[in-house]
Amino acid sequence: MEIRPGLNPASEVPLYRQLSVYLHRLIESGELRAGDRLPPTRELAGQLGLNRTTVSAAYELLETHGLIKGEVGRGSYVSGAGNSGAANALRTVQDEHLKWSRLLTPSVAPPAPPAAPGVISFTNSRPSDNLFPIEEFRASCLEVLASPNMKALLQLGSPGGYEPLRRFLLDRAVAQGVARVGDDILITNGCQQALDLLRRSLVRPGDKVAMEDPVYPGLRNLFLESGAELIGIPVGRQGLDPVALQRAFDAGARLVVVTPSFQNPTGATMPADHRVAICSMARAAGAAIIENDIYSELSCALPDSRSPALPRLKKLDGNVILLGSFSKVAFPGVRVGWIIGPRPVIARATELKQLADLHTDHLSQAFLLHFAQSGRLAAHEAHVLEAAREKLRALEESCRSHLSDCTWNIPSGGMNIWIGLPAGLDAVSLRGLAQQAGIDYLPGRYFAVSRAQDSGLRLSFAGLEPGEIREGIRILGSLIQRAVGLRGVAAQSPALAMV
Amino acid sequence: MEIRPGLNPASEVPLYRQLSVYLHRLIESGELRAGDRLPPTRELAGQLGLNRTTVSAAYELLETHGLIKGEVGRGSYVSGAGNSGAANALRTVQDEHLKWSRLLTPSVAPPAPPAAPGVISFTNSRPSDNLFPIEEFRASCLEVLASPNMKALLQLGSPGGYEPLRRFLLDRAVAQGVARVGDDILITNGCQQALDLLRRSLVRPGDKVAMEDPVYPGLRNLFLESGAELIGIPVGRQGLDPVALQRAFDAGARLVVVTPSFQNPTGATMPADHRVAICSMARAAGAAIIENDIYSELSCALPDSRSPALPRLKKLDGNVILLGSFSKVAFPGVRVGWIIGPRPVIARATELKQLADLHTDHLSQAFLLHFAQSGRLAAHEAHVLEAAREKLRALEESCRSHLSDCTWNIPSGGMNIWIGLPAGLDAVSLRGLAQQAGIDYLPGRYFAVSRAQDSGLRLSFAGLEPGEIREGIRILGSLIQRAVGLRGVAAQSPALAMV
């Protein structure tokens, strides 16, 4: 069995991960079987021109997933676990498998760390289902199902979306001063598909794309898959750094994706002058802006005369491509989002939408439209914001009480907050302890674009109750304090260090 | 108020326009307010290192749009108008569009010819909505909506699909001998998305991909967009030509997409021995097969001992990747399809599904599952097949009576039939006359891969009533006869030729 992983040192994905993905695939495809011995790390490292620790790290990752087993003095073997149980019956089929590892396109997305079960989980940027207005939504569904329109809803529709929903959203955007006469709209399966269609519309392999760093991994991975060269723009308390963005434009980036309000994962919001600045910069550079606006409606700030509501970038510049969704305010399981942007962009994205899946599900479009038009969505939103204020209060109090060694900035809305750990602590190492102690979060590394982000972590609080937030942050704080203490000890006695 | 427009002399946009956009934006964002005085042109020009006429031109533009007002001897002031009428703001935006034609990726898909309204339309390969069992489907929806499961359905789900639906479909496929233990399933937004995800999983730019010729354009265009080199395999009465497929494998194709039953657009079905042959050929070549199986359940043939039901390719070879959908048997507007295939393929496609749109809409998955489990889908299918037999009879009688100059092969099911025109006639030219005469169809050219297909056309009959099929084909037949007659005349007098 020859091991030829074809590693890419220029990739964002660390080499050990590329190697482990490759080996994983060999095991899955049956090219490596239960009982097969893997080459010793030293040997494989020599063969591939890698550092031995890279190979060891790859083996460790596979061992964590139960795919291989190390035996002292004997080396590493493919374990039965991967193919176990039902899979044994497979053997005959396995025998005749095509070499899928050669046929499949390589994965560039580092796998998401699995969330721990049964703990207070800060891992998911999603709404609390305790707040779902199930009766009200059901009522909207029943009204749609009883309408004489059902025949048309069940029949094939238009790639651009369900016309009444398109009109409703576009009218609303015009009333908000966000959509202009040169704009059009495309309905998508949530914001994720909006990003995917725009990627296909605007990015060629090798193109430079600027995005916040850290950033939502579903966005980063999407652009990585398309062969784009990512330029991570640091995010501070005021969101994306305009100076670094200008450098990215100077370096040739012609697209930036930005979440100006309650960015995921940092929770940061850009002030008005930065918003104006990046629109000017993009225009001068001839670059497109994708404005990911899925969190701004979750703002608990009460605009007053001193701090008026922050304008969407789309309001400042008609060239901006605006993404919206019902998933964060209403229901993530009902997949409806949209793109509002200049007509040529929407025309191209709509063409690609037709190729991607013909059109978004009709029933969901009609249900959500009715839910919005009936006023039930607005009532739900008010209810969500009321609950959010309590959560933010719990967040602020707990951070003050328990995370005094860390850096953080309480957002005035959204779903996420970024915690900077004290110097020397590492969010990945800390996570194992956190899971044991009854909480879970996602380490900063998972959101990294061009920088390591190892000393940060994301807490997604919107899905939790205030009491859970308090208890979770109390646990996190005590873990951090202990780790900070041990860090001192570790400096004297390396054996004790665990971070 | 500092004015720092960050002008770009290298831009396509003239400097005065860049400046006016910048100032416009300051006004829109409230940084410059009604009554604020702009710097004198001479002063601003000096400050920015511009020619004074550039600044004057920018001010004039703003004045034209009512955003500023010049007063003799006093300078220019921001007027109130800028923040009012939305249409005013528009005007400039229209003027300053980004050069989208340079930023957007090029379209490779020839646009679909628009269908004529108010005619007997053979243009759409979709079910008849007259047959939709709306009451029965509504009943299933209501049962799902009343279930205690609603909270989970409205929350974020799994990229692989709604677990009960996955299990139902996989169990059914196992019972049919189609899925094996090494297989897994992914729920998609209909079959179109299944194709898209498999394209991303299996095709790199420049890869050779074999497909039927003619073929459904949504399939061809998808692979064209990915930069694949398409090899069209001629389709005859017995479907795809195995000899040509072998040549494609010899030429380096490692993927073939095939619709063995009731192919779109030809309606052709592969006999059993061809099915066995292409599985063997693909295996020997180390190539993957995607089996597009969305029409086989629409078979009106009654299998008997002499002609048993034709096996799916997936039953013959576990490596085959099988695509299914509810869209052709039930409702195209509810977007649910699936992929059943070897685990490594499903793993990669699922990863891409998450990047594409997180997961398929939950409600639709639950509705269709309930519709199937309650037995309502099977009852509907029986009803559809009963109606289909009548349509096929109408098709056969009409083709015999009116298309005796053409070639055709009545399928035993599906939705489409291919009509070969008499020599010298062209389906594109004939279409204009057909629309005037009250019918519409799609010309063969629209389905072409490597061959012109100009002398063929597709009739999609499933959405029409038997009476419409008879009347439509009668009209088509008389047009063809007239054209054949004129063709003779044209040979003598070129001026009269219209095809």
Chai-1 contact restraints between the chains, C-beta under 6 A:
chainA,res_idxA,chainB,res_idxB,connection_type,confidence,min_distance_angstrom,max_distance_angstrom,comment,restraint_id
A,E28,B,P344,contact,1.0,0.0,6.0,A-B,restraint_1
A,S29,B,P344,contact,1.0,0.0,6.0,A-B,restraint_2
A,A86,B,V181,contact,1.0,0.0,6.0,A-B,restraint_3
A,A89,B,V181,contact,1.0,0.0,6.0,A-B,restraint_4
A,L90,B,V181,contact,1.0,0.0,6.0,A-B,restraint_5
A,L90,B,G182,contact,1.0,0.0,6.0,A-B,restraint_6
A,V93,B,R180,contact,1.0,0.0,6.0,A-B,restraint_7
A,V93,B,G182,contact,1.0,0.0,6.0,A-B,restraint_8
A,V93,B,G318,contact,1.0,0.0,6.0,A-B,restraint_9
A,L98,B,N319,contact,1.0,0.0,6.0,A-B,restraint_10
A,W100,B,P344,contact,1.0,0.0,6.0,A-B,restraint_11
A,L103,B,L202,contact,1.0,0.0,6.0,A-B,restraint_12
A,L103,B,A288,contact,1.0,0.0,6.0,A-B,restraint_13
A,L104,B,S201,contact,1.0,0.0,6.0,A-B,restraint_14
A,L104,B,R348,contact,1.0,0.0,6.0,A-B,restraint_15
A,T105,B,S201,contact,1.0,0.0,6.0,A-B,restraint_16
A,S107,B,E351,contact,1.0,0.0,6.0,A-B,restraint_17
A,R126,B,L156,contact,1.0,0.0,6.0,A-B,restraint_18
A,D129,B,K151,contact,1.0,0.0,6.0,A-B,restraint_19
A,D129,B,Q155,contact,1.0,0.0,6.0,A-B,restraint_20
A,F132,B,K151,contact,1.0,0.0,6.0,A-B,restraint_21
A,F132,B,L154,contact,1.0,0.0,6.0,A-B,restraint_22
A,I134,B,M150,contact,1.0,0.0,6.0,A-B,restraint_23
A,R138,B,L145,contact,1.0,0.0,6.0,A-B,restraint_24
A,C141,B,L145,contact,1.0,0.0,6.0,A-B,restraint_25
A,L145,B,R138,contact,1.0,0.0,6.0,A-B,restraint_26
A,L145,B,C141,contact,1.0,0.0,6.0,A-B,restraint_27
A,M150,B,I134,contact,1.0,0.0,6.0,A-B,restraint_28
A,K151,B,D129,contact,1.0,0.0,6.0,A-B,restraint_29
A,K151,B,F132,contact,1.0,0.0,6.0,A-B,restraint_30
A,L153,B,G333,contact,1.0,0.0,6.0,A-B,restraint_31
A,L154,B,F132,contact,1.0,0.0,6.0,A-B,restraint_32
A,L154,B,F331,contact,1.0,0.0,6.0,A-B,restraint_33
A,L154,B,G333,contact,1.0,0.0,6.0,A-B,restraint_34
A,Q155,B,D129,contact,1.0,0.0,6.0,A-B,restraint_35
A,Q155,B,G333,contact,1.0,0.0,6.0,A-B,restraint_36
A,L156,B,R126,contact,1.0,0.0,6.0,A-B,restraint_37
A,L156,B,P332,contact,1.0,0.0,6.0,A-B,restraint_38
A,G157,B,G333,contact,1.0,0.0,6.0,A-B,restraint_39
A,R180,B,L90,contact,1.0,0.0,6.0,A-B,restraint_40
A,R180,B,V93,contact,1.0,0.0,6.0,A-B,restraint_41
A,V181,B,L90,contact,1.0,0.0,6.0,A-B,restraint_42
A,G182,B,Q94,contact,1.0,0.0,6.0,A-B,restraint_43
A,N189,B,D357,contact,1.0,0.0,6.0,A-B,restraint_44
A,G190,B,D357,contact,1.0,0.0,6.0,A-B,restraint_45
A,Q192,B,D357,contact,1.0,0.0,6.0,A-B,restraint_46
A,Q192,B,L358,contact,1.0,0.0,6.0,A-B,restraint_47
A,Q193,B,D357,contact,1.0,0.0,6.0,A-B,restraint_48
A,D196,B,A356,contact,1.0,0.0,6.0,A-B,restraint_49
A,S201,B,L104,contact,1.0,0.0,6.0,A-B,restraint_50
A,S201,B,T105,contact,1.0,0.0,6.0,A-B,restraint_51
A,L202,B,L103,contact,1.0,0.0,6.0,A-B,restraint_52
A,N221,B,L355,contact,1.0,0.0,6.0,A-B,restraint_53
A,L222,B,L355,contact,1.0,0.0,6.0,A-B,restraint_54
A,V276,B,R25,contact,1.0,0.0,6.0,A-B,restraint_55
A,V276,B,S29,contact,1.0,0.0,6.0,A-B,restraint_56
A,S280,B,G6,contact,1.0,0.0,6.0,A-B,restraint_57
A,S280,B,Y22,contact,1.0,0.0,6.0,A-B,restraint_58
A,A284,B,G6,contact,1.0,0.0,6.0,A-B,restraint_59
A,A284,B,N8,contact,1.0,0.0,6.0,A-B,restraint_60
A,A288,B,L103,contact,1.0,0.0,6.0,A-B,restraint_61
A,L316,B,R25,contact,1.0,0.0,6.0,A-B,restraint_62
A,L316,B,S29,contact,1.0,0.0,6.0,A-B,restraint_63
A,G318,B,V93,contact,1.0,0.0,6.0,A-B,restraint_64
A,N319,B,L98,contact,1.0,0.0,6.0,A-B,restraint_65
A,F331,B,L154,contact,1.0,0.0,6.0,A-B,restraint_66
A,P332,B,L156,contact,1.0,0.0,6.0,A-B,restraint_67
A,G333,B,L153,contact,1.0,0.0,6.0,A-B,restraint_68
A,G333,B,L154,contact,1.0,0.0,6.0,A-B,restraint_69
A,G333,B,Q155,contact,1.0,0.0,6.0,A-B,restraint_70
A,G333,B,G157,contact,1.0,0.0,6.0,A-B,restraint_71
A,G333,B,H362,contact,1.0,0.0,6.0,A-B,restraint_72
A,R335,B,D361,contact,1.0,0.0,6.0,A-B,restraint_73
A,P344,B,W100,contact,1.0,0.0,6.0,A-B,restraint_74
A,R348,B,L104,contact,1.0,0.0,6.0,A-B,restraint_75
A,E351,B,S107,contact,1.0,0.0,6.0,A-B,restraint_76
A,L355,B,N221,contact,1.0,0.0,6.0,A-B,restraint_77
A,L355,B,L222,contact,1.0,0.0,6.0,A-B,restraint_78
A,A356,B,D196,contact,1.0,0.0,6.0,A-B,restraint_79
A,D357,B,N189,contact,1.0,0.0,6.0,A-B,restraint_80
A,D357,B,G190,contact,1.0,0.0,6.0,A-B,restraint_81
A,D357,B,Q192,contact,1.0,0.0,6.0,A-B,restraint_82
A,D357,B,Q193,contact,1.0,0.0,6.0,A-B,restraint_83
A,L358,B,Q192,contact,1.0,0.0,6.0,A-B,restraint_84
A,D361,B,R335,contact,1.0,0.0,6.0,A-B,restraint_85
A,D361,B,D361,contact,1.0,0.0,6.0,A-B,restraint_86
A,D361,B,S364,contact,1.0,0.0,6.0,A-B,restraint_87
A,H362,B,G333,contact,1.0,0.0,6.0,A-B,restraint_88
A,L363,B,V334,contact,1.0,0.0,6.0,A-B,restraint_89
A,S364,B,D361,contact,1.0,0.0,6.0,A-B,restraint_90
